[in-house]
Amino acid sequence: MMNQVAGMVNWGIIGCGDVCEVKSGPAFNKIPHSKLVAVMRRDAEKVKDFATRHQVSKYYTDANELILDRDVNAIYIATPPSFHELYTEQALAQGKPVYVEKPVTIHSESLIRMIEAEKKYNGKVSVAHYRRALPLFIQIKELLHSGVLGKIRLVLLNTLQPPVSKIVAQTGGNWRINPALSGGGLFHDLSPHQLDILYWLFGSPLATDVQVVNQGKLYDAPDLTMLRLQFANDIYFNGTWSFNVAEQAATDTCEIIGDRGNLRFSFFRVSTIELNNEDGKQFIEASYPENIQLPHIRNVVQYFRGEGSNPCSLEEALVTMQIMDQAKL
């Protein structure tokens, strides 16, 4: 039987940067049987500031000290991906379950080692593919299962953004475009959300074809990725990610087309579904929570306490990572 938390899940965050400010950090104190008790960041002034503003009693500049803190019994890893494997294994070795940000690490070989560590220490690891728990995507899955589109034929995705994108978090030094830290470029930052939802909806792809290029030469990673996937039941996906277009050309759209209709939505900008079938056109509104990861973290807390299944396992994240591995120069 895997280790589980008895009683309150007392969280420690490793890497309390921008993602933790609103998207995730406050959620840990808004969920039953969950509390944020410690945070870590290498910059002493910034970690103290975060702890003060969020009323966190303990703060560290050394990740190992946080992991060893006896008051902490669960770890959230929100550092650049190149550190995820190390901190995951260190936490598991201390018997502490791990919630790890996406992309879960920098390549599949690293992820396979994380899976082996999870088994070795009989631990629990859950991945922050949190869009699965958002009302928008739950509604889309229900619509597909209801048959309102008939048989699904085609999925078309376009994520076109200027070099400085409003849907990509901006950080000092911008590690997201440093392959040594992130695993790739901005495709590696955004596509895990999108590819995981495709997996969640349609299963593992049967075939993959990827083209990548660095058109703008602004950094040492691709800024254009074109991806084709084949899923079971003759479902085909065609996606384009470009991070070198004019602001006026920016778009974030996904369309699912069936033999009875189609639906359109955005992954990052709005939470409206446009459904068009033989019954006419309708717009279905969904809402995003203030702390966008809260519904997913609630499921993670239940999993760590032995009250539910894993909302996203390392094995599931490996499907996405194996696709991303092919999108490198």
TAVEN-V890964 format. One record per pair of residues at least 12 apart in sequence whose C-alpha atoms are under 7 Angstrom apart, sorted by sequence separation. I is the first residue (numbers start at 1). GAP is how many residues later the second one is. D is the distance in Angstrom with one decimal. If there is no record, write none. Layout:
# TAVEN-V890964
i=I gap=GAP d=D
i=I gap=GAP d=D
This chain:
# TAVEN-V890964
i=39 gap=12 d=6.9
i=47 gap=12 d=6.5
i=212 gap=12 d=5.6
i=213 gap=12 d=6.8
i=227 gap=12 d=5.1
i=253 gap=12 d=5.9
i=254 gap=12 d=6.0
i=263 gap=12 d=4.4
i=272 gap=12 d=5.7
i=273 gap=12 d=6.4
i=299 gap=12 d=6.2
i=176 gap=13 d=6.6
i=212 gap=13 d=4.5
i=226 gap=13 d=5.8
i=227 gap=13 d=6.4
i=253 gap=13 d=4.8
i=262 gap=13 d=6.1
i=263 gap=13 d=6.1
i=272 gap=13 d=4.7
i=211 gap=14 d=5.8
i=212 gap=14 d=6.4
i=226 gap=14 d=4.6
i=252 gap=14 d=5.6
i=262 gap=14 d=5.4
i=271 gap=14 d=6.3
i=272 gap=14 d=6.0
i=211 gap=15 d=5.1
i=225 gap=15 d=5.8
i=226 gap=15 d=6.4
i=252 gap=15 d=6.7
i=261 gap=15 d=5.6
i=262 gap=15 d=6.4
i=271 gap=15 d=5.3
i=75 gap=16 d=6.9
i=210 gap=16 d=5.7
i=211 gap=16 d=6.5
i=225 gap=16 d=5.1
i=252 gap=16 d=7.0
i=261 gap=16 d=4.0
i=271 gap=16 d=6.1
i=44 gap=17 d=6.0
i=210 gap=17 d=4.6
i=224 gap=17 d=5.6
i=225 gap=17 d=6.5
i=260 gap=17 d=5.9
i=261 gap=17 d=6.8
i=38 gap=18 d=6.0
i=43 gap=18 d=6.5
i=209 gap=18 d=5.8
i=210 gap=18 d=6.4
i=224 gap=18 d=4.4
i=260 gap=18 d=6.7
i=37 gap=19 d=5.6
i=38 gap=19 d=6.4
i=39 gap=19 d=6.5
i=40 gap=19 d=5.6
i=41 gap=19 d=6.5
i=42 gap=19 d=4.4
i=209 gap=19 d=5.1
i=223 gap=19 d=5.7
i=224 gap=19 d=6.4
i=36 gap=20 d=6.6
i=37 gap=20 d=6.0
i=38 gap=20 d=4.6
i=39 gap=20 d=4.8
i=40 gap=20 d=4.6
i=41 gap=20 d=5.0
i=42 gap=20 d=6.6
i=84 gap=20 d=6.8
i=85 gap=20 d=6.6
i=208 gap=20 d=5.9
i=209 gap=20 d=6.5
i=223 gap=20 d=5.1
i=37 gap=21 d=6.3
i=38 gap=21 d=5.4
i=39 gap=21 d=6.3
i=40 gap=21 d=5.4
i=75 gap=21 d=6.7
i=84 gap=21 d=5.8
i=208 gap=21 d=4.8
i=223 gap=21 d=6.4
i=40 gap=22 d=6.6
i=74 gap=22 d=5.1
i=75 gap=22 d=6.3
i=76 gap=22 d=5.9
i=77 gap=22 d=6.3
i=78 gap=22 d=6.6
i=81 gap=22 d=6.3
i=207 gap=22 d=5.7
i=208 gap=22 d=6.7
i=16 gap=23 d=6.4
i=40 gap=23 d=6.2
i=73 gap=23 d=5.4
i=74 gap=23 d=5.1
i=75 gap=23 d=4.9
i=76 gap=23 d=4.7
i=77 gap=23 d=4.8
i=78 gap=23 d=5.4
i=81 gap=23 d=6.3
i=82 gap=23 d=6.0
i=104 gap=23 d=6.7
i=207 gap=23 d=5.1
i=9 gap=24 d=5.9
i=10 gap=24 d=6.1
i=11 gap=24 d=6.0
i=12 gap=24 d=6.3
i=16 gap=24 d=6.3
i=67 gap=24 d=6.0
i=74 gap=24 d=6.1
i=75 gap=24 d=6.2
i=76 gap=24 d=5.8
i=77 gap=24 d=6.1
i=81 gap=24 d=4.6
i=82 gap=24 d=5.8
i=205 gap=24 d=6.1
i=206 gap=24 d=5.5
i=8 gap=25 d=4.6
i=9 gap=25 d=4.7
i=10 gap=25 d=5.0
i=11 gap=25 d=4.7
i=12 gap=25 d=6.0
i=13 gap=25 d=6.4
i=14 gap=25 d=6.1
i=15 gap=25 d=5.7
i=16 gap=25 d=6.0
i=81 gap=25 d=5.8
i=85 gap=25 d=6.6
i=89 gap=25 d=6.9
i=102 gap=25 d=6.8
i=205 gap=25 d=5.5
i=206 gap=25 d=5.4
i=7 gap=26 d=6.9
i=8 gap=26 d=5.7
i=9 gap=26 d=6.3
i=10 gap=26 d=5.9
i=11 gap=26 d=5.7
i=12 gap=26 d=4.6
i=13 gap=26 d=4.6
i=14 gap=26 d=4.9
i=15 gap=26 d=5.1
i=40 gap=26 d=6.8
i=92 gap=26 d=6.8
i=97 gap=26 d=6.0
i=98 gap=26 d=6.4
i=99 gap=26 d=5.8
i=100 gap=26 d=6.4
i=101 gap=26 d=6.1
i=102 gap=26 d=5.7
i=205 gap=26 d=4.6
i=206 gap=26 d=6.8
i=10 gap=27 d=6.0
i=11 gap=27 d=6.7
i=12 gap=27 d=5.4
i=13 gap=27 d=6.0
i=14 gap=27 d=6.6
i=97 gap=27 d=4.8
i=98 gap=27 d=4.7
i=99 gap=27 d=4.9
i=100 gap=27 d=5.1
i=101 gap=27 d=4.9
i=102 gap=27 d=6.6
i=204 gap=27 d=6.8
i=89 gap=28 d=6.1
i=93 gap=28 d=6.1
i=95 gap=28 d=6.6
i=97 gap=28 d=5.8
i=98 gap=28 d=6.3
i=99 gap=28 d=5.8
i=100 gap=28 d=6.0
i=216 gap=28 d=6.2
i=85 gap=29 d=6.0
i=92 gap=29 d=6.0
i=99 gap=29 d=6.8
i=202 gap=29 d=6.6
i=92 gap=31 d=5.9
i=37 gap=35 d=6.9
i=185 gap=36 d=5.0
i=184 gap=37 d=5.8
i=185 gap=37 d=6.0
i=185 gap=38 d=6.8
i=177 gap=42 d=6.7
i=178 gap=42 d=7.0
i=179 gap=42 d=6.5
i=177 gap=44 d=6.5
i=14 gap=49 d=6.2
i=12 gap=54 d=6.7
i=187 gap=54 d=6.7
i=12 gap=60 d=5.8
i=141 gap=60 d=6.4
i=10 gap=61 d=6.9
i=11 gap=61 d=5.7
i=10 gap=62 d=5.2
i=11 gap=62 d=6.4
i=12 gap=62 d=6.3
i=13 gap=62 d=6.0
i=14 gap=62 d=6.2
i=15 gap=62 d=6.5
i=16 gap=62 d=6.7
i=131 gap=62 d=6.7
i=10 gap=63 d=5.4
i=11 gap=63 d=4.9
i=12 gap=63 d=5.0
i=13 gap=63 d=4.8
i=14 gap=63 d=5.0
i=15 gap=63 d=4.9
i=9 gap=64 d=6.4
i=10 gap=64 d=6.0
i=11 gap=64 d=5.7
i=12 gap=64 d=6.2
i=13 gap=64 d=6.1
i=14 gap=64 d=5.9
i=15 gap=64 d=4.7
i=129 gap=64 d=6.1
i=9 gap=65 d=6.4
i=11 gap=65 d=6.9
i=14 gap=65 d=6.5
i=132 gap=65 d=6.7
i=129 gap=67 d=6.9
i=106 gap=76 d=6.0
i=107 gap=76 d=6.5
i=106 gap=77 d=4.1
i=163 gap=80 d=5.2
i=153 gap=81 d=6.7
i=154 gap=81 d=5.7
i=155 gap=81 d=6.2
i=156 gap=81 d=6.0
i=157 gap=81 d=6.4
i=158 gap=81 d=5.8
i=159 gap=81 d=6.2
i=160 gap=81 d=5.7
i=161 gap=81 d=6.1
i=162 gap=81 d=5.2
i=163 gap=81 d=5.1
i=153 gap=82 d=5.0
i=154 gap=82 d=4.9
i=155 gap=82 d=4.6
i=156 gap=82 d=5.1
i=157 gap=82 d=4.5
i=158 gap=82 d=5.0
i=159 gap=82 d=4.7
i=160 gap=82 d=4.7
i=161 gap=82 d=4.7
i=162 gap=82 d=5.0
i=152 gap=83 d=6.1
i=153 gap=83 d=6.4
i=154 gap=83 d=5.8
i=155 gap=83 d=6.3
i=156 gap=83 d=5.8
i=157 gap=83 d=6.3
i=158 gap=83 d=6.2
i=159 gap=83 d=6.4
i=160 gap=83 d=6.0
i=161 gap=83 d=6.4
i=162 gap=83 d=4.7
i=161 gap=84 d=5.8
i=162 gap=84 d=5.4
i=103 gap=85 d=6.8
i=160 gap=85 d=6.7
i=162 gap=85 d=5.4
i=103 gap=86 d=6.6
i=161 gap=86 d=6.8
i=162 gap=88 d=6.7
i=103 gap=89 d=6.1
i=161 gap=89 d=4.7
i=102 gap=90 d=6.7
i=160 gap=90 d=5.0
i=161 gap=90 d=6.7
i=160 gap=91 d=5.2
i=159 gap=92 d=5.8
i=160 gap=92 d=6.5
i=158 gap=93 d=6.8
i=159 gap=93 d=4.7
i=158 gap=94 d=5.8
i=159 gap=94 d=6.6
i=158 gap=95 d=5.4
i=157 gap=96 d=5.8
i=158 gap=96 d=6.5
i=157 gap=97 d=4.3
i=82 gap=98 d=7.0
i=156 gap=98 d=5.6
i=157 gap=98 d=6.4
i=82 gap=99 d=4.9
i=156 gap=99 d=5.2
i=81 gap=100 d=6.1
i=82 gap=100 d=6.2
i=155 gap=100 d=5.7
i=156 gap=100 d=6.6
i=80 gap=101 d=5.9
i=81 gap=101 d=5.3
i=155 gap=101 d=4.5
i=167 gap=101 d=6.7
i=80 gap=102 d=6.1
i=154 gap=102 d=6.0
i=155 gap=102 d=6.2
i=225 gap=102 d=6.7
i=154 gap=103 d=5.1
i=153 gap=104 d=5.8
i=154 gap=104 d=6.9
i=152 gap=105 d=5.9
i=153 gap=105 d=5.0
i=152 gap=106 d=4.0
i=153 gap=106 d=6.8
i=222 gap=106 d=6.7
i=151 gap=107 d=5.1
i=152 gap=107 d=6.6
i=222 gap=107 d=6.4
i=150 gap=108 d=5.4
i=151 gap=108 d=5.6
i=221 gap=108 d=6.7
i=149 gap=109 d=4.8
i=150 gap=109 d=5.4
i=149 gap=110 d=6.4
i=150 gap=110 d=4.9
i=149 gap=111 d=4.7
i=148 gap=112 d=7.0
i=149 gap=112 d=4.6
i=149 gap=113 d=6.0
i=204 gap=115 d=6.6
i=212 gap=115 d=6.0
i=210 gap=116 d=6.5
i=211 gap=116 d=7.0
i=212 gap=116 d=6.7
i=213 gap=116 d=7.0
i=210 gap=117 d=6.3
i=212 gap=117 d=6.6
i=3 gap=119 d=6.2
i=2 gap=120 d=5.1
i=3 gap=120 d=5.4
i=2 gap=121 d=5.6
i=3 gap=121 d=6.9
i=2 gap=122 d=6.9
i=196 gap=124 d=6.0
i=195 gap=125 d=5.9
i=149 gap=128 d=6.7
i=192 gap=128 d=6.4
i=136 gap=135 d=6.0
i=188 gap=136 d=6.9
i=184 gap=144 d=6.5
i=136 gap=150 d=5.2
i=135 gap=151 d=5.9
i=135 gap=152 d=6.7
i=134 gap=154 d=6.9
i=134 gap=161 d=6.9
i=133 gap=162 d=5.7
i=130 gap=163 d=5.7
i=133 gap=163 d=5.3
i=130 gap=166 d=5.2
i=126 gap=174 d=6.8
i=129 gap=183 d=6.7
i=126 gap=184 d=6.4
i=126 gap=185 d=6.9
i=127 gap=185 d=5.4
i=126 gap=186 d=5.5
i=127 gap=186 d=6.1
i=126 gap=187 d=5.2
i=127 gap=187 d=6.6
i=125 gap=188 d=6.7
i=126 gap=188 d=6.7
i=125 gap=189 d=6.9
i=115 gap=199 d=6.3
i=97 gap=207 d=6.9
i=111 gap=207 d=6.8
i=108 gap=210 d=6.5
i=108 gap=213 d=5.8
i=107 gap=214 d=6.4
i=108 gap=214 d=5.9
i=107 gap=218 d=6.1
i=27 gap=264 d=6.1
i=26 gap=265 d=7.0
i=24 gap=267 d=5.9
i=27 gap=267 d=5.1
i=31 gap=267 d=6.1
i=34 gap=267 d=7.0
i=23 gap=268 d=4.6
i=24 gap=268 d=6.8
i=22 gap=269 d=5.6
i=23 gap=269 d=5.1
i=24 gap=269 d=5.3
i=23 gap=270 d=5.8
i=24 gap=270 d=6.6
i=9 gap=292 d=6.9
i=5 gap=299 d=5.7
i=6 gap=299 d=6.2
i=4 gap=300 d=5.3
i=5 gap=300 d=4.8
i=4 gap=301 d=5.4
i=4 gap=302 d=6.0
